[in-house]
């Protein structure tokens, strides 16, 4: 594209073409360049969308790692308790949490503070039953969280307890 502009510029300089010819050819090459760029962007977007769809399909095929054997519904949260909880992510031998103990009451305000990788998100993932602890128990209202149906975790009182 640049070569065309240079060629036409030399033709204008030597009197073989007019300034109008230069404007015409540079305008056409600019339009051609923009069209090629637009086509390339569209092809990349189609490829990117194809990858996203494949990722979504893979996500849909995943199964829950925890067993939903609970028989009770969780309708209100009064206390959350971690009793000697230890956890290592599947496929790793390194504990993210070791022998964690705490109890949070209904009227208490708690903030999880720590460095990256210290286990803050892992505590929440365990509480929401994305994973089960390797050792120890997590209790809600004094009961092992595995006694509650997973669907009852969607109850507004539980979500409100966690967020506020």
C-alpha positions in Angstrom: 0.0 0.0 0.0 2.8 2.3 0.9 4.6 1.4 -2.4 1.6 2.5 -4.4 1.5 5.9 -2.6 5.3 6.3 -3.2 4.9 5.3 -6.9 2.1 7.8 -7.5 4.0 10.5 -5.6 7.0 10.1 -8.0 4.6 10.2 -11.0 3.2 13.4 -9.7 6.7 14.8 -9.1 7.8 14.0 -12.6 4.6 15.3 -14.2 3.2 11.9 -15.3 0.2 12.1 -13.0 -1.8 14.9 -11.3 -2.3 15.7 -7.7 -5.9 14.5 -8.2 -4.5 11.1 -9.2 -2.4 11.0 -6.0 -5.5 11.8 -3.9 -7.6 9.2 -5.8 -5.0 6.4 -5.4 -4.1 7.1 -1.8 -7.8 7.3 -0.9 -8.4 3.9 -2.6 -5.4 2.3 -0.9 -6.7 3.7 2.5 -10.1 2.1 1.9 -8.5 -1.2 0.8 -6.3 -1.2 3.9 -9.3 -0.4 6.2 -11.3 -3.2 4.5 -8.5 -5.8 5.0 -8.2 -4.7 8.6 -11.9 -5.0 9.2 -11.9 -8.5 7.6 -9.0 -9.6 9.7 -10.7 -8.3 12.9 -13.9 -10.2 12.0 -12.0 -13.4 11.4 -10.2 -13.1 14.7 -13.5 -12.3 16.5 -15.1 -15.5 15.0 -12.1 -17.6 16.1 -12.3 -16.0 19.6 -16.0 -16.6 19.8 -15.5 -20.2 18.8 -13.0 -20.7 21.7 -15.4 -19.1 24.1 -18.2 -21.5 23.0 -15.9 -24.4 23.5 -15.0 -23.2 27.0 -18.6 -22.9 27.9 -19.4 -26.4 26.6 -16.5 -27.7 28.7 -17.8 -25.8 31.8 -21.3 -27.4 31.2 -19.7 -30.9 31.2 -18.1 -30.4 34.7 -19.6 -32.3 37.6 -19.8 -31.1 41.1 -16.9 -32.4 43.2 -19.0 -32.5 46.5 -21.7 -35.0 47.2 -25.1 -33.6 47.8 -26.4 -36.0 50.5 -27.9 -33.4 52.7 -31.5 -33.9 53.9 -32.1 -30.5 55.6 -32.9 -27.1 54.2 -30.8 -24.1 55.4 -33.3 -21.4 56.1 -31.5 -19.2 58.5 -27.8 -18.8 59.6 -27.1 -18.1 63.2 -23.5 -19.3 63.4 -20.7 -20.4 61.1 -17.9 -22.5 62.7 -14.7 -24.0 61.2 -13.4 -26.8 63.4 -9.8 -27.9 62.7 -10.3 -27.4 58.9 -7.5 -28.3 56.6 -7.6 -28.1 52.8 -5.4 -28.8 49.8 -6.7 -28.3 46.3 -7.2 -31.6 44.3 -4.0 -32.7 42.6 -1.7 -30.7 44.9 0.0 -31.9 48.0 0.3 -28.5 49.6 -2.2 -27.4 52.2 -3.7 -24.0 51.6 -5.4 -24.1 55.0 -4.2 -26.1 58.1 -6.2 -26.6 61.3 -8.3 -23.4 61.0 -10.6 -22.8 63.9 -13.1 -19.9 64.3 -16.7 -19.2 65.1 -18.8 -16.3 63.7 -22.1 -15.4 65.4 -25.2 -13.8 63.8 -24.5 -10.3 65.0 -20.7 -10.3 64.4 -18.9 -8.5 61.7 -15.8 -10.2 60.3 -13.3 -9.2 57.6 -10.9 -11.6 55.9 -7.6 -9.9 55.5 -4.3 -11.4 54.2 -1.8 -11.6 51.5 -2.5 -13.2 48.1 -2.6 -17.0 48.5 -3.2 -16.9 52.2 -6.6 -18.8 51.9 -9.2 -16.0 52.1 -11.1 -17.2 48.9 -10.6 -20.8 49.8 -12.5 -20.3 53.1 -15.4 -18.9 51.2 -15.2 -21.7 48.6 -15.3 -24.3 51.4 -18.2 -22.5 53.1 -20.2 -22.5 49.8 -19.4 -26.2 49.3 -17.4 -25.8 46.1 -15.1 -28.2 47.9 -15.2 -30.3 51.0 -12.4 -29.9 53.6 -9.7 -32.6 53.6 -9.8 -32.6 57.4 -12.1 -31.1 60.0 -15.7 -29.9 59.9 -17.5 -26.8 58.9 -20.7 -26.2 60.8 -23.6 -23.9 60.3 -26.0 -23.5 63.2 -24.0 -26.3 65.0 -24.6 -28.9 62.2 -22.1 -30.2 59.7 -22.7 -28.3 56.4 -23.0 -31.6 54.5 -26.3 -32.2 56.3 -27.8 -29.3 54.3 -29.0 -29.6 50.7 -26.8 -27.7 48.3 -29.8 -26.0 46.8 -30.6 -24.4 50.2 -27.4 -22.4 49.9 -29.2 -20.2 47.5 -31.5 -19.0 50.3 -31.4 -15.1 50.7 -30.7 -15.4 54.5 -27.5 -17.4 53.8 -26.3 -15.1 51.0 -27.1 -12.1 53.2 -25.1 -13.5 56.1 -22.1 -14.1 53.9 -22.2 -10.7 52.1 -23.0 -8.3 54.9 
